[in-house]
Amino acid sequence: MRWKDYPQNIKVRLITSFFNRAVSSAVMPFMALFFAQEKDKVWAGTFLLFTVIVSFFVNLIGGYISDRFNRKKVLLLTSALSAIMFFVMTISLYPQDNIIWLFAFAYVMFVITSSLGRPAMHAIIIDSTTPENRKAVYAIEYWLVNLSMAIGAALGGLLFINYQMELFVLLTVTSTSLPIAYKIWLIDEHKERLEKKHQNVIIDLIQNYKIAFQDIPFVKTVIGMTFIMAAEFTLNSYIGVRLAESFKPIHIGGFELAGVRMLSILNIENMLLVVCFTFLVNNWTDRFSRPKVLLLGLVLYAIGYSVITSANVWYILILFSLIATLGELIYSPVMNTEQANMIPADKRGSYSAFSNISFSGADFLARGSIILGAYLMPMMMSVYIGITIMCGMFLAYTGLFVKRTIYSNTAINNSSS
């Protein structure tokens, strides 16, 4: 699929999100460090945990809003408010002693506004694609996400400590351009609006998500994705902690390769492989059926992360990181495409918001693996990760490819009895 063949909304989404994510990735990963320096570790951890909880619930509200109202207007409002919040954060850094309470308030408001708008953007992607071209669209988005994050991580590593103000000014300028771009080029193709069925908005919202919860194949897919992504998230949680504690440093000339640097190499390897081989792998997998591609990718992914979880030899870590990333490159576009194809046209915002549970759940499982790793040997943690991915594989595969009519007929029989 050539660039000129992409729908206009997809071009807008890909270009704007690339630049915005590249700049934000230079800032957002360092928020824990920033708050810990300004306050303390306990305050920083508690505050950031609070923002994760806020983001989760606001995201659900955003999904409901994006199905009820004009998605372009939702994006214009939320992206403009996010830009204002970045401006406020920048202003709070200007005094010699940072106005931390103002920065924290603006950060929370940014989390709220961005979480409200995120489901609308996800829904617009689905609105603007067809089942035939979604795989290609998700493949290029996946590639651009990793490329922008790699650029952002490099910028942040070089500039965040000494050039915070300049980075936030750049982020403010970039985020201000988003609503302008949306206003000029974005087209709202959303015709099927969600009808309000209850006078009480809260009851209407709950009832809306009740329908998503009753969609058994979709719920199975979301839970399966939670288990699958938990393995990748452990790279920067349990695996990172274990490497920092037990990896034996290697000296290459005057360079010492210790556990933390080994973790950085694995992350860099992952990003480089994604950037270099996404389209090659995507073209190759187009020759085969999607169920087989999904299973192949997940098996490689499971083998890779199961070994990485307990390995302590540098070349084994690099080799099986390559295998895990190759598996991710194979399964990810298929998973995203098939999940998008499951979503009803009038509930795309709500279903997209509901699917984000997988990210929160995976993050929770990954953080829990640190506690579990304190009681289990690394080899047992490898078994745990392998079983977790296999459970996710079973749930995702059956949710995506077992005939939905089985579940539909069951639901009809239950409702009529």
Secondary structure, 3 states (H helix, E strand, C coil): CCHHHCCHHHHHHHHHHHHHHHHHCCCHHHHHHHHHHHCCHHHHHHHHHHHHHHHHHHHHHHHHHHHHCCHHHHHHHHHHHHHHHHHHHHHHCCCCCCCHHHHHHHHHHHHHHHHHHHHHHHHHHHHCCCCCCHHHHHHHHHHHHHHHHHHHHHHHHHHCCCCHHHHHHHHHHHHHHHHHHHHHHCCCCCCCCCCCCCCCHHHHHHHHHHHHHHCHHHHHHHHHHHHHHHHHHHHHCHHHHHHHHHCCCEEECCEEECHHHHHHHHHHHHHHHHHHHHHHHHHHHCCCCHHHHHHHHHHHHHHHHHHHHHCCCHHHHHHHHHHHHHHHHHHHHHHHHHHHHCCCHHHHHHHHHHHCHHHHHHHHHHHHHHHHHCCCCHHHHHHHHHHHHHHHHHHHHHHHHCCHHHHHHHHHHHHHC
